[in-house]
Amino acid sequence: MSPQLKMFPDLVVVKQDAAQGSNPEPGLTRKVMAYNDKLFLAEHQMSRGWAGSVHSHPHDQIVYVVRGRLRVTCQGKTFDIQGGDSFVVRGGIEHGAAALEDSLVVDVFTPCREDYIV
């Protein structure tokens, strides 16, 4: 018997005020935006002083800083990014970030981050 496949529509529209929000940890607010089985979009608001743990996941990730400033650690290197900057990290690579000031970040993952869907 084949595993049950989740079906996603060809078009998904998520209005900002209807996005599913959560506070996975103090200082971090997440909004789940549009997604399907291959792509996932999230908006993260990080309060100054928030520091995420170094972690990895199987998803490729693109990060775009809309505003604010982050300190990122990846593969033993640390760098600062600010509004207008972006980076990409492959799945399985350890990385982490800390907010040097209040920040708004857009994250795109592939495949879908089903663990973010409540």
DSSP file (Angstrom, degrees, kcal/mol; ACC not computed):
  #  RESIDUE AA STRUCTURE BP1 BP2  ACC     N-H-->O    O-->H-N    N-H-->O    O-->H-N    TCO  KAPPA ALPHA  PHI   PSI    X-CA   Y-CA   Z-CA
    1    1 A M              0   0    0      0, 0.0     3,-0.1     0, 0.0     0, 0.0   0.000 360.0 360.0 360.0 131.3    0.0    0.0    0.0
    2    2 A S        -     0   0    0      1,-0.1     3,-0.1     3,-0.0     0, 0.0  -0.470 360.0 -96.1 -79.7 151.3    1.5    3.4   -0.9
    3    3 A P        -     0   0    0      0, 0.0     2,-0.3     0, 0.0    -1,-0.1  -0.306  46.3 -97.7 -65.0 150.5    1.7    6.2    1.7
    4    4 A Q        -     0   0    0     -3,-0.1     2,-0.4     1,-0.0     0, 0.0  -0.529  39.7-141.8 -70.5 128.5   -1.1    8.7    1.7
    5    5 A L        -     0   0    0     -2,-0.3     2,-0.4    -3,-0.1    -1,-0.0  -0.776   7.9-129.5 -96.4 135.9   -0.1   11.8   -0.2
    6    6 A K        -     0   0    0     -2,-0.4     2,-0.4    31,-0.0    31,-0.1  -0.680  23.8-141.5 -79.6 132.7   -1.1   15.3    0.9
    7    7 A M        -     0   0    0     -2,-0.4    -1,-0.0    29,-0.0     0, 0.0  -0.821  15.6-167.9-100.1 134.8   -2.8   17.2   -1.9
    8    8 A F        -     0   0    0     -2,-0.4    28,-0.1     1,-0.0     4,-0.1  -0.940  24.7-112.8-118.6 141.5   -2.1   20.9   -2.3
    9    9 A P        -     0   0    0      0, 0.0     3,-0.1     0, 0.0    -1,-0.0  -0.234  24.6-116.5 -67.7 163.1   -4.0   23.3   -4.5
   10   10 A D  S    S+     0   0    0      1,-0.2     2,-0.4    26,-0.1    26,-0.0   0.742 102.5  35.0 -71.4 -24.4   -2.4   24.9   -7.6
   11   11 A L        -     0   0    0      2,-0.0     2,-0.4    25,-0.0    -1,-0.2  -0.997  65.1-177.3-135.1 130.4   -2.8   28.4   -6.1
   12   12 A V        -     0   0    0     -2,-0.4     2,-0.5    -3,-0.1    22,-0.1  -0.994   3.6-172.0-127.6 125.8   -2.6   29.3   -2.4
   13   13 A V        -     0   0    0     -2,-0.4     2,-0.5    20,-0.1    -2,-0.0  -0.975   1.0-174.4-117.7 128.1   -3.2   32.9   -1.2
   14   14 A V        -     0   0    0     -2,-0.5     2,-0.2     5,-0.0    20,-0.2  -0.966  14.6-147.5-124.2 114.3   -2.6   33.9    2.4
   15   15 A K    >>  -     0   0    0     -2,-0.5     3,-1.8     1,-0.1     4,-0.7  -0.555  23.9-118.7 -77.1 143.9   -3.6   37.4    3.5
   16   16 A Q  G >4 S+     0   0    0      1,-0.3     3,-1.0    -2,-0.2    -1,-0.1   0.873 113.8  49.3 -51.1 -45.0   -1.3   39.0    6.1
   17   17 A D  G 34 S+     0   0    0      1,-0.2    -1,-0.3     3,-0.0    -2,-0.0   0.599 112.7  48.3 -76.3  -8.6   -4.2   39.3    8.6
   18   18 A A  G <4 S+     0   0    0     -3,-1.8    -1,-0.2     2,-0.1    -2,-0.2   0.411  82.2 122.5-106.6  -1.0   -5.2   35.7    8.1
   19   19 A A  S << S-     0   0    0     -3,-1.0     2,-0.5    -4,-0.7    14,-0.1  -0.354  72.0-109.7 -65.8 141.4   -1.7   34.2    8.4
   20   20 A Q  E     -A   32   0A   0     12,-0.9    12,-2.9    13,-0.1     2,-0.3  -0.605  42.6-163.0 -72.3 117.5   -1.3   31.5   11.2
   21   21 A G  E     +A   31   0A   0     -2,-0.5     2,-0.3    10,-0.2    10,-0.2  -0.733  15.4 166.8-106.7 154.3    0.8   33.1   13.9
   22   22 A S  E     -A   30   0A   0      8,-2.3     8,-3.0    -2,-0.3     3,-0.1  -0.979  33.9-137.0-155.3 163.0    2.8   31.6   16.7
   23   23 A N  E     +     0   0A   0     -2,-0.3     6,-0.2     6,-0.2    -2,-0.0  -0.786  23.1 177.7-122.3  83.8    5.4   32.4   19.3
   24   24 A P  E    S-     0   0A   0      0, 0.0    -1,-0.1     0, 0.0     5,-0.1   0.738  71.2  -4.3 -64.9 -21.7    7.7   29.3   19.3
   25   25 A E  E >  S-A   28   0A   0      3,-0.7     3,-2.0    -3,-0.1    -3,-0.0  -0.971  96.2 -69.5-161.4 160.2   10.0   30.9   21.9
   26   26 A P  T 3  S+     0   0    0      0, 0.0     3,-0.1     0, 0.0    -3,-0.0  -0.305 119.6  18.7 -58.0 132.8   10.4   34.2   23.7
   27   27 A G  T 3  S+     0   0    0      1,-0.1    20,-2.7    23,-0.1     2,-0.4   0.396 107.4  94.6  90.2  -3.1   11.5   37.0   21.4
   28   28 A L  E <   -AB  25  46A   0     -3,-2.0    -3,-0.7    18,-0.2     2,-0.4  -0.982  47.0-176.7-129.1 124.6   10.4   35.2   18.2
   29   29 A T  E     - B   0  45A   0     16,-2.6    16,-2.7    -2,-0.4     2,-0.4  -0.976  10.5-163.9-117.7 132.3    7.1   35.5   16.4
   30   30 A R  E     -AB  22  44A   0     -8,-3.0    -8,-2.3    -2,-0.4     2,-0.5  -0.939   9.1-167.5-119.1 136.7    6.3   33.4   13.3
   31   31 A K  E     -AB  21  43A   0     12,-2.6    12,-2.5    -2,-0.4     2,-0.6  -0.993  18.1-141.1-119.2 125.8    3.7   33.8   10.7
   32   32 A V  E     +AB  20  42A   0    -12,-2.9   -12,-0.9    -2,-0.5    10,-0.2  -0.755  28.6 179.0 -83.6 120.9    3.1   30.9    8.3
   33   33 A M  E     -     0   0A   0      8,-2.5   -13,-0.1    -2,-0.6   -18,-0.1   0.044  43.6 -27.4-101.8-148.5    2.4   32.3    4.9
   34   34 A A  E     +     0   0A   0    -20,-0.2     7,-1.7     6,-0.1     2,-0.3  -0.334  68.4 159.0 -70.5 147.6    1.7   30.5    1.6
   35   35 A Y  E     - B   0  40A   0      5,-0.2     2,-0.2    -3,-0.1     5,-0.2  -0.988  20.2-179.2-159.0 160.7    3.1   27.0    1.1
   36   36 A N        -     0   0    0      3,-2.6    76,-0.1    -2,-0.3   -26,-0.1  -0.729  58.3 -71.7-141.3-163.7    2.7   23.8   -0.9
   37   37 A D  S    S+     0   0    0     -2,-0.2    75,-1.6     1,-0.2    77,-0.1   0.761 130.9  35.7 -68.8 -23.2    4.5   20.5   -0.8
   38   38 A K  S    S+     0   0    0     73,-0.2     2,-0.3     1,-0.2    -1,-0.2   0.728 119.6  36.7-102.3 -26.4    7.7   21.9   -2.4
   39   39 A L        -     0   0    0     71,-0.2    -3,-2.6    72,-0.1     2,-0.3  -0.935  54.9-171.9-133.0 151.5    7.9   25.5   -1.0
   40   40 A F  E     -BC  35 109A   0     69,-1.7    69,-2.6    -2,-0.3     2,-0.5  -0.983   6.4-161.0-145.6 130.5    7.2   27.1    2.3
   41   41 A L  E     + C   0 108A   0     -7,-1.7    -8,-2.5    -2,-0.3     2,-0.3  -0.948  13.8 175.0-116.2 130.3    7.2   30.9    3.2
   42   42 A A  E     -BC  32 107A   0     65,-2.7    65,-2.8    -2,-0.5     2,-0.5  -0.976  21.2-147.3-132.5 147.3    7.4   32.2    6.8
   43   43 A E  E     -BC  31 106A   0    -12,-2.5   -12,-2.6    -2,-0.3     2,-0.5  -0.961  18.3-166.8-111.0 130.0    7.7   35.6    8.3
   44   44 A H  E     -BC  30 105A   0     61,-3.3    61,-3.0    -2,-0.5     2,-0.5  -0.971  10.2-164.0-121.3 129.8    9.8   35.9   11.5
   45   45 A Q  E     -BC  29 104A   0    -16,-2.7   -16,-2.6    -2,-0.5     2,-0.5  -0.959  14.1-168.0-108.2 126.5    9.8   38.9   13.8
   46   46 A M  E     -BC  28 103A   0     57,-2.6    57,-2.8    -2,-0.5   -18,-0.2  -0.959  13.7-136.9-119.8 127.2   12.8   38.8   16.2
   47   47 A S    >   -     0   0    0    -20,-2.7     3,-2.7    -2,-0.5    52,-0.3  -0.538  40.4 -87.6 -78.8 146.4   13.1   41.1   19.2
   48   48 A R  T 3  S+     0   0    0      1,-0.3    52,-0.2    -2,-0.2    -1,-0.1  -0.282 118.3  27.2 -51.4 132.3   16.5   42.6   19.9
   49   49 A G  T 3  S+     0   0    0     50,-2.7    -1,-0.3     1,-0.4    51,-0.1   0.183  85.1 136.1  95.8 -16.2   18.5   40.2   22.0
   50   50 A W    <   -     0   0    0     -3,-2.7    49,-2.8   -23,-0.2     2,-0.4  -0.420  32.7-171.3 -63.0 138.6   16.7   37.1   20.7
   51   51 A A  B     -F   98   0B   0     47,-0.2    47,-0.2    -3,-0.1     2,-0.2  -0.952   9.5-152.4-136.9 116.5   19.2   34.3   20.0
   52   52 A G        -     0   0    0     45,-2.8    45,-0.1    -2,-0.4     2,-0.1  -0.571  27.9-107.3 -82.6 149.7   18.2   31.1   18.3
   53   53 A S        -     0   0    0     -2,-0.2     2,-0.3    43,-0.1    44,-0.2  -0.388  38.2 -96.2 -73.1 153.3   20.1   27.9   19.0
   54   54 A V        +     0   0    0     42,-0.1     2,-0.3    -2,-0.1    42,-0.2  -0.561  65.3 152.0 -67.5 131.4   22.5   26.5   16.4
   55   55 A H  B     -G   95   0B   0     40,-2.9    40,-2.6    -2,-0.3     2,-0.3  -0.906  34.2-143.9-152.1 172.3   20.5   23.9   14.6
   56   56 A S        -     0   0    0     -2,-0.3    38,-0.1    38,-0.2    35,-0.1  -0.967  12.5-178.8-142.0 160.4   20.1   22.0   11.3
   57   57 A H        -     0   0    0     -2,-0.3    35,-3.2    36,-0.3    36,-0.3  -0.957  40.7-109.4-151.9 161.9   17.1   20.7    9.3
   58   58 A P  S    S+     0   0    0      0, 0.0    33,-0.3     0, 0.0     2,-0.3   0.565  87.5  98.4 -75.4  -5.6   16.7   18.8    6.0
   59   59 A H  S    S-     0   0    0     31,-0.1    -2,-0.2    32,-0.1    33,-0.2  -0.632  74.5-127.1 -87.5 135.5   15.2   21.9    4.3
   60   60 A D  E     -D  110   0A   0     50,-2.4    50,-1.8    -2,-0.3     2,-0.4  -0.555  35.9-158.0 -66.9 146.8   17.2   24.2    2.0
   61   61 A Q  E     -DE 109  89A   0     28,-2.5    28,-2.6    48,-0.2     2,-0.5  -0.995  21.0-164.9-139.8 132.2   16.6   27.8    3.3
   62   62 A I  E     -DE 108  88A   0     46,-2.6    46,-2.5    -2,-0.4     2,-0.5  -0.965  15.3-161.0-110.7 132.4   16.8   31.3    1.9
   63   63 A V  E     -DE 107  87A   0     24,-3.2    24,-1.9    -2,-0.5     2,-0.5  -0.955   8.6-175.4-116.9 129.9   16.8   34.1    4.4
   64   64 A Y  E     -DE 106  86A   0     42,-2.6    42,-3.0    -2,-0.5     2,-0.8  -0.989  17.3-145.5-124.8 121.9   15.9   37.7    3.4
   65   65 A V  E     -D  105   0A   0     20,-2.6    19,-3.5    -2,-0.5    20,-0.3  -0.777  15.2-177.5 -87.8 113.2   16.2   40.5    6.1
   66   66 A V  E    S-     0   0A   0     38,-2.2     2,-0.3    -2,-0.8    -1,-0.2   0.930  71.2 -15.2 -74.5 -48.1   13.5   43.0    5.4
   67   67 A R  E    S+D  104   0A   0     37,-1.5    37,-2.5    16,-0.1    -1,-0.3  -0.986 105.4  39.8-153.2 156.7   14.7   45.3    8.3
   68   68 A G  S    S-     0   0    0     -2,-0.3    15,-1.6    35,-0.2     2,-0.3  -0.611  75.7 -82.1 103.7-164.8   16.9   45.0   11.3
   69   69 A R  E     -H   82   0B   0     32,-0.5    31,-2.4    13,-0.2    32,-1.1  -0.988  34.8-171.1-149.7 133.4   20.3   43.4   11.8
   70   70 A L  E     -HI  81  99B   0     11,-2.7    11,-2.4    -2,-0.3     2,-0.5  -0.893  19.6-141.5-123.6 152.4   21.2   39.8   12.6
   71   71 A R  E     -HI  80  98B   0     27,-2.6    27,-1.7    -2,-0.3     2,-0.4  -0.983  28.9-164.8-110.0 121.5   24.4   38.0   13.6
   72   72 A V  E     -HI  79  97B   0      7,-3.3     7,-2.4    -2,-0.5     2,-0.4  -0.868  12.0-162.1-113.1 138.6   24.5   34.6   11.8
   73   73 A T  E     +HI  78  96B   0     23,-2.6    23,-2.0    -2,-0.4     2,-0.3  -0.985  20.9 158.7-118.4 130.0   26.8   31.6   12.6
   74   74 A C  E >   -HI  77  95B   0      3,-2.8     3,-1.9    -2,-0.4    21,-0.2  -0.938  66.0 -11.0-154.1 126.4   27.2   28.9    9.9
   75   75 A Q  T 3  S-     0   0    0     19,-1.1     3,-0.1    -2,-0.3    20,-0.1   0.874 128.5 -51.3  52.3  43.9   29.9   26.3    9.4
   76   76 A G  T 3  S+     0   0    0      1,-0.2     2,-0.4     0, 0.0    -1,-0.3   0.476 117.0 110.1  77.4   2.2   32.2   27.9   12.0
   77   77 A K  E <   -H   74   0B   0     -3,-1.9    -3,-2.8     2,-0.0     2,-0.4  -0.869  50.8-158.0-110.5 145.2   31.9   31.4   10.4
   78   78 A T  E     +H   73   0B   0     -2,-0.4     2,-0.3    -5,-0.2    -5,-0.2  -0.977  18.7 163.2-122.6 135.9   30.0   34.4   11.9
   79   79 A F  E     -H   72   0B   0     -7,-2.4    -7,-3.3    -2,-0.4     2,-0.4  -0.984  30.6-125.3-147.8 155.6   28.8   37.3    9.9
   80   80 A D  E     -H   71   0B   0     -2,-0.3     2,-0.3    -9,-0.2    -9,-0.2  -0.830  24.3-175.5-102.3 141.4   26.3   40.2   10.3
   81   81 A I  E     -H   70   0B   0    -11,-2.4   -11,-2.7    -2,-0.4     2,-0.2  -0.943   2.6-173.1-131.2 156.8   23.5   40.9    7.9
   82   82 A Q  E >   -H   69   0B   0     -2,-0.3     3,-2.7   -13,-0.2   -17,-0.3  -0.791  44.6 -38.7-139.6-180.0   21.0   43.8    7.8
   83   83 A G  T 3  S+     0   0    0    -15,-1.6   -17,-0.2     1,-0.3   -16,-0.1  -0.141 126.9  22.8 -47.3 129.1   17.9   44.9    5.9
   84   84 A G  T 3  S+     0   0    0    -19,-3.5    -1,-0.3     1,-0.4     2,-0.2   0.209  99.9 112.2  95.3 -13.1   18.2   44.1    2.2
   85   85 A D    <   -     0   0    0     -3,-2.7   -20,-2.6   -20,-0.3    -1,-0.4  -0.535  41.9-179.2 -90.3 158.9   20.7   41.3    2.7
   86   86 A S  E     -E   64   0A   0    -22,-0.2     2,-0.3    -2,-0.2   -22,-0.2  -0.966   9.6-174.7-148.6 163.7   20.1   37.6    2.1
   87   87 A F  E     -E   63   0A   0    -24,-1.9   -24,-3.2    -2,-0.3     2,-0.4  -0.975  14.2-141.6-154.0 162.8   21.8   34.2    2.4
   88   88 A V  E     -E   62   0A   0     -2,-0.3     2,-0.4   -26,-0.2   -26,-0.2  -0.979  12.7-171.1-127.7 141.4   21.0   30.6    1.5
   89   89 A V  E     -E   61   0A   0    -28,-2.6   -28,-2.5    -2,-0.4     3,-0.1  -0.999  22.0-124.4-133.8 134.7   22.0   27.5    3.5
   90   90 A R    >   -     0   0    0     -2,-0.4     3,-1.5   -30,-0.2   -33,-0.2  -0.372  39.2 -89.3 -73.7 153.4   21.6   23.9    2.3
   91   91 A G  T 3  S+     0   0    0    -33,-0.3   -31,-0.1     1,-0.2    -1,-0.1  -0.294 111.7  30.6 -58.3 145.4   19.7   21.4    4.3
   92   92 A G  T 3  S+     0   0    0    -35,-3.2     2,-0.5     1,-0.3    -1,-0.2   0.317  88.7 120.9  87.9  -8.1   21.7   19.5    7.0
   93   93 A I    <   -     0   0    0     -3,-1.5   -36,-0.3   -36,-0.3    -1,-0.3  -0.775  65.7-121.8 -93.1 129.7   24.1   22.4    7.6
   94   94 A E        +     0   0    0     -2,-0.5   -19,-1.1   -38,-0.1     2,-0.3  -0.483  46.3 151.9 -70.8 136.7   24.2   23.7   11.2
   95   95 A H  E     -GI  55  74B   0    -40,-2.6   -40,-2.9   -21,-0.2     2,-0.3  -0.974  18.2-179.2-157.5 162.8   23.4   27.4   11.5
   96   96 A G  E     - I   0  73B   0    -23,-2.0   -23,-2.6    -2,-0.3     2,-0.3  -0.976   8.7-152.9-161.2 164.7   22.0   29.9   14.0
   97   97 A A  E     - I   0  72B   0     -2,-0.3   -45,-2.8   -25,-0.2     2,-0.3  -0.976   3.5-161.9-144.9 155.9   21.1   33.6   14.3
   98   98 A A  E     -FI  51  71B   0    -27,-1.7   -27,-2.6    -2,-0.3     2,-0.7  -0.993  26.5-120.9-137.0 143.0   20.7   36.3   16.9
   99   99 A A  E     - I   0  70B   0    -49,-2.8   -50,-2.7    -2,-0.3   -29,-0.2  -0.751  19.8-174.8 -89.0 117.2   18.9   39.6   16.6
  100  100 A L  S    S+     0   0    0    -31,-2.4     2,-0.3    -2,-0.7   -30,-0.2   0.671  80.4   0.1 -81.5 -18.7   21.2   42.6   17.1
  101  101 A E  S    S-     0   0    0    -32,-1.1   -32,-0.5   -55,-0.1    -1,-0.2  -0.946 108.8 -58.6-154.1 168.9   18.1   44.8   16.8
  102  102 A D        -     0   0    0     -2,-0.3     2,-0.3   -34,-0.1   -55,-0.2  -0.328  69.6-172.7 -53.0 130.7   14.4   44.3   16.3
  103  103 A S  E     -C   46   0A   0    -57,-2.8   -57,-2.6   -35,-0.2     2,-0.5  -0.951  30.0-152.7-137.8 149.2   14.3   42.5   12.9
  104  104 A L  E     -CD  45  67A   0    -37,-2.5   -38,-2.2    -2,-0.3   -37,-1.5  -0.993  25.5-179.2-120.5 124.0   11.8   41.3   10.3
  105  105 A V  E     -CD  44  65A   0    -61,-3.0   -61,-3.3    -2,-0.5     2,-0.5  -0.958  20.3-150.8-129.6 140.2   12.9   38.3    8.3
  106  106 A V  E     -CD  43  64A   0    -42,-3.0   -42,-2.6    -2,-0.4     2,-0.4  -0.957  17.6-166.4-109.9 126.6   11.4   36.3    5.4
  107  107 A D  E     -CD  42  63A   0    -65,-2.8   -65,-2.7    -2,-0.5     2,-0.5  -0.938   7.2-166.5-115.8 134.2   12.4   32.7    5.2
  108  108 A V  E     -CD  41  62A   0    -46,-2.5   -46,-2.6    -2,-0.4     2,-0.3  -0.983  12.5-173.2-117.7 130.1   11.7   30.4    2.2
  109  109 A F  E     -CD  40  61A   0    -69,-2.6   -69,-1.7    -2,-0.5   -48,-0.2  -0.897  15.0-128.7-121.8 150.2   12.2   26.6    2.7
  110  110 A T  E    S+ D   0  60A   0    -50,-1.8   -50,-2.4    -2,-0.3     2,-0.2  -0.965  86.2  25.5-142.0 131.7   12.1   23.7    0.4
  111  111 A P  S    S-     0   0    0      0, 0.0   -73,-0.2     0, 0.0   -71,-0.1   0.615 114.9 -76.2 -74.1-168.3   10.5   21.2    0.8
  112  112 A C        -     0   0    0    -75,-1.6     2,-1.5    -2,-0.2     3,-0.2  -0.178  35.5-128.9 -54.2 137.7    7.6   22.3    2.9
  113  113 A R    >   +     0   0    0      1,-0.2     3,-2.0    -4,-0.1     4,-0.5  -0.644  35.1 171.4 -86.7  78.1    8.3   22.9    6.7
  114  114 A E  G >  S+     0   0    0     -2,-1.5     3,-1.0     1,-0.3    -1,-0.2   0.782  71.5  67.0 -62.0 -25.9    5.4   20.7    7.9
  115  115 A D  G 3  S+     0   0    0      1,-0.2    -1,-0.3    -3,-0.2    -2,-0.1   0.677  96.8  55.4 -68.9 -15.6    6.8   21.0   11.4
  116  116 A Y  G <  S+     0   0    0     -3,-2.0     2,-0.6     2,-0.0    -1,-0.2   0.587  87.0  93.1 -88.6 -12.6    5.8   24.7   11.3
  117  117 A I    <         0   0    0     -3,-1.0    -3,-0.0    -4,-0.5     0, 0.0  -0.729 360.0 360.0 -88.0 119.5    2.2   24.0   10.4
  118  118 A V              0   0    0     -2,-0.6    -1,-0.1   -98,-0.0    -3,-0.1   0.469 360.0 360.0 -81.6 360.0    0.0   23.8   13.5
